[in-house]
Amino acid sequence: MSNQWEGKTVLIAEDEEVNFFLLEETFYGSGVNILWAKTGQQAIDMALENNIDLILMDIKMPGINGREAIVEIKSRKPHVPIIAQTAFVMKNEVKAIKESGCDDYISKPINLELFRSKVGKYLSAEV
């Protein structure tokens, strides 16, 4: 991957270490600065305290879940794009994710080509 996103900051909200490292690896060589939140509350705090270009939000998080974190972040920083990642892709779950204010979602296990396409859509956009 080229360094087309040099200087961009991505917050990965993911409580499972192996999933975080998989997502982090997809950005290798891109120049992206990665931040890691392991709980929903950490995701909220980090999103509000940092200049974030994109958030990848796991829906199933300890404490405050991903949907609740999305609502809180979007209420204070509505311009920050958030892509939800979830293993639960039933219609009602997708509806709940969208209603929380999420910009997009991707199902687990993650299809890397689709993932890169969705990430690129937000990181390459001029705000």
mmCIF file of the C-alpha atoms, coordinates in Angstrom:
data_MODEL
# 
_entry.id   MODEL 
# 
loop_
_atom_site.group_PDB 
_atom_site.id 
_atom_site.type_symbol 
_atom_site.label_atom_id 
_atom_site.label_alt_id 
_atom_site.label_comp_id 
_atom_site.label_asym_id 
_atom_site.label_entity_id 
_atom_site.label_seq_id 
_atom_site.pdbx_PDB_ins_code 
_atom_site.Cartn_x 
_atom_site.Cartn_y 
_atom_site.Cartn_z 
_atom_site.occupancy 
_atom_site.B_iso_or_equiv 
_atom_site.pdbx_formal_charge 
_atom_site.auth_seq_id 
_atom_site.auth_comp_id 
_atom_site.auth_asym_id 
_atom_site.auth_atom_id 
_atom_site.pdbx_PDB_model_num 
ATOM 1   C CA . MET A 1 1   ? 0.000   0.000   0.000  1.00 0.00 ? 1   MET A CA 1 
ATOM 2   C CA . SER A 1 2   ? 1.357   3.408   -0.863 1.00 0.00 ? 2   SER A CA 1 
ATOM 3   C CA . ASN A 1 3   ? 1.683   6.244   1.599  1.00 0.00 ? 3   ASN A CA 1 
ATOM 4   C CA . GLN A 1 4   ? -1.285  8.065   0.053  1.00 0.00 ? 4   GLN A CA 1 
ATOM 5   C CA . TRP A 1 5   ? -2.773  8.574   3.519  1.00 0.00 ? 5   TRP A CA 1 
ATOM 6   C CA . GLU A 1 6   ? 0.422   9.958   5.062  1.00 0.00 ? 6   GLU A CA 1 
ATOM 7   C CA . GLY A 1 7   ? -0.367  11.924  8.209  1.00 0.00 ? 7   GLY A CA 1 
ATOM 8   C CA . LYS A 1 8   ? -3.956  10.685  8.564  1.00 0.00 ? 8   LYS A CA 1 
ATOM 9   C CA . THR A 1 9   ? -5.006  9.360   11.973 1.00 0.00 ? 9   THR A CA 1 
ATOM 10  C CA . VAL A 1 10  ? -7.211  6.300   12.342 1.00 0.00 ? 10  VAL A CA 1 
ATOM 11  C CA . LEU A 1 11  ? -8.693  5.248   15.664 1.00 0.00 ? 11  LEU A CA 1 
ATOM 12  C CA . ILE A 1 12  ? -9.249  1.497   15.858 1.00 0.00 ? 12  ILE A CA 1 
ATOM 13  C CA . ALA A 1 13  ? -11.751 0.672   18.601 1.00 0.00 ? 13  ALA A CA 1 
ATOM 14  C CA . GLU A 1 14  ? -11.299 -3.077  19.077 1.00 0.00 ? 14  GLU A CA 1 
ATOM 15  C CA . ASP A 1 15  ? -11.131 -5.084  22.291 1.00 0.00 ? 15  ASP A CA 1 
ATOM 16  C CA . GLU A 1 16  ? -9.705  -8.249  20.703 1.00 0.00 ? 16  GLU A CA 1 
ATOM 17  C CA . GLU A 1 17  ? -5.931  -7.940  20.295 1.00 0.00 ? 17  GLU A CA 1 
ATOM 18  C CA . VAL A 1 18  ? -5.725  -10.287 17.291 1.00 0.00 ? 18  VAL A CA 1 
ATOM 19  C CA . ASN A 1 19  ? -8.407  -8.287  15.448 1.00 0.00 ? 19  ASN A CA 1 
ATOM 20  C CA . PHE A 1 20  ? -6.596  -5.030  16.222 1.00 0.00 ? 20  PHE A CA 1 
ATOM 21  C CA . PHE A 1 21  ? -3.299  -6.365  14.869 1.00 0.00 ? 21  PHE A CA 1 
ATOM 22  C CA . LEU A 1 22  ? -5.025  -7.609  11.694 1.00 0.00 ? 22  LEU A CA 1 
ATOM 23  C CA . LEU A 1 23  ? -6.541  -4.164  11.100 1.00 0.00 ? 23  LEU A CA 1 
ATOM 24  C CA . GLU A 1 24  ? -3.295  -2.408  11.979 1.00 0.00 ? 24  GLU A CA 1 
ATOM 25  C CA . GLU A 1 25  ? -1.423  -4.599  9.478  1.00 0.00 ? 25  GLU A CA 1 
ATOM 26  C CA . THR A 1 26  ? -3.749  -3.511  6.656  1.00 0.00 ? 26  THR A CA 1 
ATOM 27  C CA . PHE A 1 27  ? -2.358  0.020   7.044  1.00 0.00 ? 27  PHE A CA 1 
ATOM 28  C CA . TYR A 1 28  ? 1.288   -1.049  6.883  1.00 0.00 ? 28  TYR A CA 1 
ATOM 29  C CA . GLY A 1 29  ? 3.247   1.290   4.623  1.00 0.00 ? 29  GLY A CA 1 
ATOM 30  C CA . SER A 1 30  ? 0.345   3.748   4.259  1.00 0.00 ? 30  SER A CA 1 
ATOM 31  C CA . GLY A 1 31  ? 1.738   6.470   6.521  1.00 0.00 ? 31  GLY A CA 1 
ATOM 32  C CA . VAL A 1 32  ? -1.369  6.319   8.724  1.00 0.00 ? 32  VAL A CA 1 
ATOM 33  C CA . ASN A 1 33  ? -1.030  7.042   12.438 1.00 0.00 ? 33  ASN A CA 1 
ATOM 34  C CA . ILE A 1 34  ? -2.937  4.355   14.375 1.00 0.00 ? 34  ILE A CA 1 
ATOM 35  C CA . LEU A 1 35  ? -4.548  4.833   17.777 1.00 0.00 ? 35  LEU A CA 1 
ATOM 36  C CA . TRP A 1 36  ? -6.007  1.868   19.686 1.00 0.00 ? 36  TRP A CA 1 
ATOM 37  C CA . ALA A 1 37  ? -9.000  2.013   22.016 1.00 0.00 ? 37  ALA A CA 1 
ATOM 38  C CA . LYS A 1 38  ? -9.831  -1.230  23.848 1.00 0.00 ? 38  LYS A CA 1 
ATOM 39  C CA . THR A 1 39  ? -13.169 -0.107  25.310 1.00 0.00 ? 39  THR A CA 1 
ATOM 40  C CA . GLY A 1 40  ? -16.076 2.024   24.201 1.00 0.00 ? 40  GLY A CA 1 
ATOM 41  C CA . GLN A 1 41  ? -15.211 4.673   26.789 1.00 0.00 ? 41  GLN A CA 1 
ATOM 42  C CA . GLN A 1 42  ? -11.589 4.807   25.592 1.00 0.00 ? 42  GLN A CA 1 
ATOM 43  C CA . ALA A 1 43  ? -12.873 5.227   22.024 1.00 0.00 ? 43  ALA A CA 1 
ATOM 44  C CA . ILE A 1 44  ? -15.022 8.182   23.080 1.00 0.00 ? 44  ILE A CA 1 
ATOM 45  C CA . ASP A 1 45  ? -12.203 9.800   25.050 1.00 0.00 ? 45  ASP A CA 1 
ATOM 46  C CA . MET A 1 46  ? -9.611  9.305   22.310 1.00 0.00 ? 46  MET A CA 1 
ATOM 47  C CA . ALA A 1 47  ? -11.976 10.528  19.584 1.00 0.00 ? 47  ALA A CA 1 
ATOM 48  C CA . LEU A 1 48  ? -12.705 13.710  21.518 1.00 0.00 ? 48  LEU A CA 1 
ATOM 49  C CA . GLU A 1 49  ? -9.088  14.380  22.546 1.00 0.00 ? 49  GLU A CA 1 
ATOM 50  C CA . ASN A 1 50  ? -7.435  13.781  19.153 1.00 0.00 ? 50  ASN A CA 1 
ATOM 51  C CA . ASN A 1 51  ? -7.763  14.968  15.571 1.00 0.00 ? 51  ASN A CA 1 
ATOM 52  C CA . ILE A 1 52  ? -9.151  11.754  14.051 1.00 0.00 ? 52  ILE A CA 1 
ATOM 53  C CA . ASP A 1 53  ? -9.666  11.254  10.316 1.00 0.00 ? 53  ASP A CA 1 
ATOM 54  C CA . LEU A 1 54  ? -11.493 7.909   10.586 1.00 0.00 ? 54  LEU A CA 1 
ATOM 55  C CA . ILE A 1 55  ? -12.780 5.594   13.314 1.00 0.00 ? 55  ILE A CA 1 
ATOM 56  C CA . LEU A 1 56  ? -13.090 1.835   12.901 1.00 0.00 ? 56  LEU A CA 1 
ATOM 57  C CA . MET A 1 57  ? -15.550 0.833   15.625 1.00 0.00 ? 57  MET A CA 1 
ATOM 58  C CA . ASP A 1 58  ? -16.117 -2.708  16.816 1.00 0.00 ? 58  ASP A CA 1 
ATOM 59  C CA . ILE A 1 59  ? -19.758 -2.960  17.858 1.00 0.00 ? 59  ILE A CA 1 
ATOM 60  C CA . LYS A 1 60  ? -19.241 -5.549  20.600 1.00 0.00 ? 60  LYS A CA 1 
ATOM 61  C CA . MET A 1 61  ? -17.056 -3.688  23.111 1.00 0.00 ? 61  MET A CA 1 
ATOM 62  C CA . PRO A 1 62  ? -16.775 -4.049  26.889 1.00 0.00 ? 62  PRO A CA 1 
ATOM 63  C CA . GLY A 1 63  ? -18.619 -1.477  28.996 1.00 0.00 ? 63  GLY A CA 1 
ATOM 64  C CA . ILE A 1 64  ? -20.034 1.086   26.604 1.00 0.00 ? 64  ILE A CA 1 
ATOM 65  C CA . ASN A 1 65  ? -20.721 -0.834  23.387 1.00 0.00 ? 65  ASN A CA 1 
ATOM 66  C CA . GLY A 1 66  ? -19.800 0.387   19.921 1.00 0.00 ? 66  GLY A CA 1 
ATOM 67  C CA . ARG A 1 67  ? -23.250 1.730   19.049 1.00 0.00 ? 67  ARG A CA 1 
ATOM 68  C CA . GLU A 1 68  ? -23.374 3.792   22.256 1.00 0.00 ? 68  GLU A CA 1 
ATOM 69  C CA . ALA A 1 69  ? -19.854 5.085   21.592 1.00 0.00 ? 69  ALA A CA 1 
ATOM 70  C CA . ILE A 1 70  ? -20.827 6.053   18.036 1.00 0.00 ? 70  ILE A CA 1 
ATOM 71  C CA . VAL A 1 71  ? -23.822 8.036   19.308 1.00 0.00 ? 71  VAL A CA 1 
ATOM 72  C CA . GLU A 1 72  ? -21.653 9.906   21.826 1.00 0.00 ? 72  GLU A CA 1 
ATOM 73  C CA . ILE A 1 73  ? -18.843 10.628  19.347 1.00 0.00 ? 73  ILE A CA 1 
ATOM 74  C CA . LYS A 1 74  ? -21.209 11.739  16.574 1.00 0.00 ? 74  LYS A CA 1 
ATOM 75  C CA . SER A 1 75  ? -23.060 14.062  18.972 1.00 0.00 ? 75  SER A CA 1 
ATOM 76  C CA . ARG A 1 76  ? -19.812 15.968  19.603 1.00 0.00 ? 76  ARG A CA 1 
ATOM 77  C CA . LYS A 1 77  ? -17.856 15.401  16.365 1.00 0.00 ? 77  LYS A CA 1 
ATOM 78  C CA . PRO A 1 78  ? -20.440 14.693  13.645 1.00 0.00 ? 78  PRO A CA 1 
ATOM 79  C CA . HIS A 1 79  ? -17.926 15.212  10.806 1.00 0.00 ? 79  HIS A CA 1 
ATOM 80  C CA . VAL A 1 80  ? -15.666 12.283  11.838 1.00 0.00 ? 80  VAL A CA 1 
ATOM 81  C CA . PRO A 1 81  ? -16.467 9.254   9.661  1.00 0.00 ? 81  PRO A CA 1 
ATOM 82  C CA . ILE A 1 82  ? -17.055 5.984   11.498 1.00 0.00 ? 82  ILE A CA 1 
ATOM 83  C CA . ILE A 1 83  ? -17.021 2.513   9.951  1.00 0.00 ? 83  ILE A CA 1 
ATOM 84  C CA . ALA A 1 84  ? -18.575 -0.117  12.205 1.00 0.00 ? 84  ALA A CA 1 
ATOM 85  C CA . GLN A 1 85  ? -17.134 -3.603  12.176 1.00 0.00 ? 85  GLN A CA 1 
ATOM 86  C CA . THR A 1 86  ? -19.380 -6.397  13.288 1.00 0.00 ? 86  THR A CA 1 
ATOM 87  C CA . ALA A 1 87  ? -19.811 -10.135 13.051 1.00 0.00 ? 87  ALA A CA 1 
ATOM 88  C CA . PHE A 1 88  ? -23.577 -9.642  13.392 1.00 0.00 ? 88  PHE A CA 1 
ATOM 89  C CA . VAL A 1 89  ? -24.942 -8.631  10.003 1.00 0.00 ? 89  VAL A CA 1 
ATOM 90  C CA . MET A 1 90  ? -28.610 -9.442  10.401 1.00 0.00 ? 90  MET A CA 1 
ATOM 91  C CA . LYS A 1 91  ? -30.945 -6.751  9.065  1.00 0.00 ? 91  LYS A CA 1 
ATOM 92  C CA . ASN A 1 92  ? -31.919 -5.482  12.512 1.00 0.00 ? 92  ASN A CA 1 
ATOM 93  C CA . GLU A 1 93  ? -28.254 -5.109  13.542 1.00 0.00 ? 93  GLU A CA 1 
ATOM 94  C CA . VAL A 1 94  ? -27.365 -3.189  10.361 1.00 0.00 ? 94  VAL A CA 1 
ATOM 95  C CA . LYS A 1 95  ? -30.405 -0.949  10.948 1.00 0.00 ? 95  LYS A CA 1 
ATOM 96  C CA . ALA A 1 96  ? -29.321 -0.277  14.559 1.00 0.00 ? 96  ALA A CA 1 
ATOM 97  C CA . ILE A 1 97  ? -25.764 0.516   13.418 1.00 0.00 ? 97  ILE A CA 1 
ATOM 98  C CA . LYS A 1 98  ? -27.008 3.014   10.830 1.00 0.00 ? 98  LYS A CA 1 
ATOM 99  C CA . GLU A 1 99  ? -29.424 4.584   13.314 1.00 0.00 ? 99  GLU A CA 1 
ATOM 100 C CA . SER A 1 100 ? -26.532 5.162   15.730 1.00 0.00 ? 100 SER A CA 1 
ATOM 101 C CA . GLY A 1 101 ? -25.022 7.551   13.174 1.00 0.00 ? 101 GLY A CA 1 
ATOM 102 C CA . CYS A 1 102 ? -22.408 5.274   11.676 1.00 0.00 ? 102 CYS A CA 1 
ATOM 103 C CA . ASP A 1 103 ? -21.266 6.217   8.172  1.00 0.00 ? 103 ASP A CA 1 
ATOM 104 C CA . ASP A 1 104 ? -20.615 2.672   6.968  1.00 0.00 ? 104 ASP A CA 1 
ATOM 105 C CA . TYR A 1 105 ? -20.088 -0.867  8.190  1.00 0.00 ? 105 TYR A CA 1 
ATOM 106 C CA . ILE A 1 106 ? -18.134 -3.942  7.299  1.00 0.00 ? 106 ILE A CA 1 
ATOM 107 C CA . SER A 1 107 ? -18.808 -7.488  8.400  1.00 0.00 ? 107 SER A CA 1 
ATOM 108 C CA . LYS A 1 108 ? -16.330 -9.828  10.059 1.00 0.00 ? 108 LYS A CA 1 
ATOM 109 C CA . PRO A 1 109 ? -14.404 -11.737 8.951  1.00 0.00 ? 109 PRO A CA 1 
ATOM 110 C CA . ILE A 1 110 ? -13.185 -8.725  7.032  1.00 0.00 ? 110 ILE A CA 1 
ATOM 111 C CA . ASN A 1 111 ? -12.783 -8.898  3.267  1.00 0.00 ? 111 ASN A CA 1 
ATOM 112 C CA . LEU A 1 112 ? -9.526  -6.933  2.833  1.00 0.00 ? 112 LEU A CA 1 
ATOM 113 C CA . GLU A 1 113 ? -10.330 -5.640  -0.644 1.00 0.00 ? 113 GLU A CA 1 
ATOM 114 C CA . LEU A 1 114 ? -13.718 -4.303  0.473  1.00 0.00 ? 114 LEU A CA 1 
ATOM 115 C CA . PHE A 1 115 ? -12.150 -2.954  3.681  1.00 0.00 ? 115 PHE A CA 1 
ATOM 116 C CA . ARG A 1 116 ? -9.460  -1.010  1.803  1.00 0.00 ? 116 ARG A CA 1 
ATOM 117 C CA . SER A 1 117 ? -12.070 0.355   -0.586 1.00 0.00 ? 117 SER A CA 1 
ATOM 118 C CA . LYS A 1 118 ? -14.276 1.616   2.248  1.00 0.00 ? 118 LYS A CA 1 
ATOM 119 C CA . VAL A 1 119 ? -11.350 3.071   4.202  1.00 0.00 ? 119 VAL A CA 1 
ATOM 120 C CA . GLY A 1 120 ? -10.065 4.767   1.051  1.00 0.00 ? 120 GLY A CA 1 
ATOM 121 C CA . LYS A 1 121 ? -13.453 6.358   0.448  1.00 0.00 ? 121 LYS A CA 1 
ATOM 122 C CA . TYR A 1 122 ? -13.162 8.230   3.757  1.00 0.00 ? 122 TYR A CA 1 
ATOM 123 C CA . LEU A 1 123 ? -9.421  8.821   4.066  1.00 0.00 ? 123 LEU A CA 1 
ATOM 124 C CA . SER A 1 124 ? -9.084  10.093  0.506  1.00 0.00 ? 124 SER A CA 1 
ATOM 125 C CA . ALA A 1 125 ? -12.056 12.458  0.774  1.00 0.00 ? 125 ALA A CA 1 
ATOM 126 C CA . GLU A 1 126 ? -11.327 16.142  1.194  1.00 0.00 ? 126 GLU A CA 1 
ATOM 127 C CA . VAL A 1 127 ? -13.118 17.495  4.256  1.00 0.00 ? 127 VAL A CA 1 
# 
